[in-house]
Amino acid sequence: MDFNDLQSAWNNDKTHVTLPTQLDKINSANTPLDKIKHNLKKEFLYQIQSIIFIGFSPLILNFPSNGIKVFFLLYALFVAVSAYYLIKLYRFYISLGKTTLSTKDSLYETYYEIRLNMELYKTFGFALVPFLILFLFGIFYWHWPDFFNKGFNSTPFLAITFAIVVFSILYMGFALEWWVKHFYGKYAQEMRKVIDSLKEE
Amino acid sequence: MENKEKAFLERIERHKGILYKVSKLYMDDADDQQDLFQEIVLQLWKAYESFKGESQFSTWMYRVAINTAIVFLKKEKRKPDRYEIPSENIKADESDVDEKELQLEHFYKALRQLDKIDKAIIFYQLEGYSHREIGDNLGISEGNARVRLNRAKEKLKTIIQKQGYGL
């Protein structure tokens, strides 16, 4: 068997196959882009649900009347920050649907677009850190108001503040790294491998 | 069906055999081959809008097909088929397994052991592309395409020899 035999075997392969008749019925699900799109879509749904749910917190947790105004002021900021990032990520989601991997350049562009949006996602998470800190403060104030009554310069208050801030930053940092890597990074890595294998030797 | 979609399907109809060969080259499981084939058709349809006719339709089509195959992921969990059920859409020209078919099967088996880029290079070679054209399609230089092609052929030779066929 030499290469001519292979060529002839290749030329003689006449397998019959039928084209799909309805292109819009084809479910694309097995490329890194599809996986990322699928995960992003799920996240949009969960995040929007969560934002709406958080809006009902005063009702569910029976907030005191003097806390409701403050809550909704912060909630409005939280919604604005979330909307800003979610709109950007939604644009990325739409652009992924239009992406075609017809050239090596488009592979590169798409890969860097994914990396960029992974970083955007992390920034989104970090933008929510102040809200997490305020939320944890709220819980403390709710359950242990004595810490706050001793004044802002008291050692217990400063210790709690320090602990909350450090915990929030570390928690968000690690959680975001894991989340982005698990749901998006591994698919970006697949594309990276292809790009690397096309590098000049 | 829209005229555009119809025109696209008519154009693809003439090349569907080669698209399925790409699927066979990259996937060993019949279901995965069918999935990849559909994915290629879908990607071609998505990219059709941007096809300006600057290159030959077949050249553009091969490029999209190969790039799709390169990034395509196998289904993570598929129940193992105890009984091989041929896909409804696929049937061989002859039902009897003759020597040519066996040879072809060995050939695909060997090709599938190459890495993704080597498969693409061998594909273009079998389709009669020059080193320069292979390089253009894969975004590498002509020299690099030549070196990679020779290396891929050597690997293929070793694999086929291990299978008990000489090359």
Chai-1 contact restraints between the chains, C-beta under 6 A:
chainA,res_idxA,chainB,res_idxB,connection_type,confidence,min_distance_angstrom,max_distance_angstrom,comment,restraint_id
A,M1,B,Y165,contact,1.0,0.0,6.0,A-B,restraint_1
A,M1,B,G166,contact,1.0,0.0,6.0,A-B,restraint_2
A,M1,B,L167,contact,1.0,0.0,6.0,A-B,restraint_3
A,D2,B,L167,contact,1.0,0.0,6.0,A-B,restraint_4
A,L6,B,F107,contact,1.0,0.0,6.0,A-B,restraint_5
A,A9,B,Q103,contact,1.0,0.0,6.0,A-B,restraint_6
A,A9,B,L104,contact,1.0,0.0,6.0,A-B,restraint_7
A,A9,B,F107,contact,1.0,0.0,6.0,A-B,restraint_8
A,W10,B,L126,contact,1.0,0.0,6.0,A-B,restraint_9
A,D13,B,L104,contact,1.0,0.0,6.0,A-B,restraint_10
A,K14,B,D93,contact,1.0,0.0,6.0,A-B,restraint_11
A,T15,B,Y20,contact,1.0,0.0,6.0,A-B,restraint_12
A,H16,B,K91,contact,1.0,0.0,6.0,A-B,restraint_13
A,V17,B,K16,contact,1.0,0.0,6.0,A-B,restraint_14
A,V17,B,Y20,contact,1.0,0.0,6.0,A-B,restraint_15
A,V17,B,N89,contact,1.0,0.0,6.0,A-B,restraint_16
A,V17,B,I90,contact,1.0,0.0,6.0,A-B,restraint_17
A,T18,B,N89,contact,1.0,0.0,6.0,A-B,restraint_18
A,L19,B,L9,contact,1.0,0.0,6.0,A-B,restraint_19
A,L19,B,K16,contact,1.0,0.0,6.0,A-B,restraint_20
A,P20,B,Q38,contact,1.0,0.0,6.0,A-B,restraint_21
A,L23,B,E5,contact,1.0,0.0,6.0,A-B,restraint_22
A,L23,B,W45,contact,1.0,0.0,6.0,A-B,restraint_23
A,I26,B,Q38,contact,1.0,0.0,6.0,A-B,restraint_24
A,I26,B,L42,contact,1.0,0.0,6.0,A-B,restraint_25
A,S28,B,E39,contact,1.0,0.0,6.0,A-B,restraint_26
A,S28,B,L42,contact,1.0,0.0,6.0,A-B,restraint_27
A,N30,B,D35,contact,1.0,0.0,6.0,A-B,restraint_28
A,N30,B,F72,contact,1.0,0.0,6.0,A-B,restraint_29
A,N30,B,L73,contact,1.0,0.0,6.0,A-B,restraint_30
A,T31,B,V71,contact,1.0,0.0,6.0,A-B,restraint_31
A,T31,B,F72,contact,1.0,0.0,6.0,A-B,restraint_32
A,P32,B,V71,contact,1.0,0.0,6.0,A-B,restraint_33
A,T100,B,K46,contact,1.0,0.0,6.0,A-B,restraint_34
A,T100,B,A47,contact,1.0,0.0,6.0,A-B,restraint_35
A,L101,B,N67,contact,1.0,0.0,6.0,A-B,restraint_36
A,S102,B,A47,contact,1.0,0.0,6.0,A-B,restraint_37
A,S102,B,R63,contact,1.0,0.0,6.0,A-B,restraint_38
A,S102,B,V64,contact,1.0,0.0,6.0,A-B,restraint_39
A,K104,B,G139,contact,1.0,0.0,6.0,A-B,restraint_40
A,V194,B,I70,contact,1.0,0.0,6.0,A-B,restraint_41
A,V194,B,V71,contact,1.0,0.0,6.0,A-B,restraint_42
A,S197,B,I117,contact,1.0,0.0,6.0,A-B,restraint_43
A,L198,B,G139,contact,1.0,0.0,6.0,A-B,restraint_44
A,E200,B,N144,contact,1.0,0.0,6.0,A-B,restraint_45
